[in-house]
Amino acid sequence: MADVEASVRALVNGDCDCTEQALAQINLRRKINLLIDEWKSAGGGDVLPDVRDRMRLRSLMNVDKPARVLARR
């Protein structure tokens, strides 16, 4: 999914037609939503990760980087 999103962004940034890639991205999102609905109807009740969780993890991972740079000097 990330590859499809990146290709759409690249095409949009290059002012090119991204219709096929955008439709593929929409279809992937539909499939994910269907899988989530099936999972929930089968009894899945865990909290699924969202973008905010991923962003928090990224910021935590970036906190370690300055320490590594200082340790190399």
C-alpha positions in Angstrom: 0.0 0.0 0.0 2.8 2.4 0.8 4.4 1.7 -2.6 1.1 2.6 -4.3 0.7 5.8 -2.2 4.3 6.8 -3.0 3.8 6.3 -6.8 0.6 8.4 -6.7 2.5 11.2 -4.8 5.3 11.0 -7.3 3.0 11.3 -10.3 1.0 14.1 -8.7 4.2 16.0 -7.9 5.3 15.5 -11.5 2.0 16.8 -12.8 1.3 13.4 -14.5 -1.9 11.3 -14.8 -2.2 9.1 -11.7 -5.7 7.7 -12.4 -4.7 4.0 -12.5 -2.5 4.2 -9.4 -5.1 6.2 -7.5 -7.8 3.6 -8.4 -5.5 0.9 -7.2 -5.0 2.7 -3.9 -8.7 3.1 -3.5 -9.2 -0.6 -4.1 -6.6 -1.5 -1.6 -8.3 0.7 1.0 -11.6 -1.0 0.3 -10.0 -4.4 0.7 -8.5 -3.3 4.1 -11.9 -2.0 5.2 -13.6 -5.2 4.2 -10.9 -7.3 6.1 -11.4 -5.1 9.2 -15.2 -5.5 9.0 -14.8 -9.3 8.7 -12.4 -9.4 11.6 -14.8 -7.3 13.8 -17.8 -9.5 12.9 -15.7 -12.6 13.8 -15.3 -11.2 17.3 -12.2 -9.1 16.9 -12.2 -6.4 19.5 -8.7 -5.3 19.9 -7.9 -1.7 19.3 -6.2 -1.4 15.9 -3.3 0.9 15.4 -3.9 4.1 13.6 -1.8 6.9 12.0 -1.4 8.7 15.4 0.2 5.6 16.9 2.7 5.3 14.0 3.6 9.0 14.3 4.2 8.6 18.1 6.5 5.6 17.4 8.4 7.6 14.7 9.0 10.5 17.1 10.2 8.0 19.8 12.6 6.4 17.3 13.9 9.9 16.3 14.7 10.7 19.9 17.5 8.1 19.8 19.2 9.5 16.7 20.9 12.5 18.3 22.4 10.3 20.9 23.9 8.1 18.3 25.3 11.0 16.4 27.0 12.3 19.6 28.3 8.8 20.4 30.1 8.6 17.0 32.2 11.7 17.5 
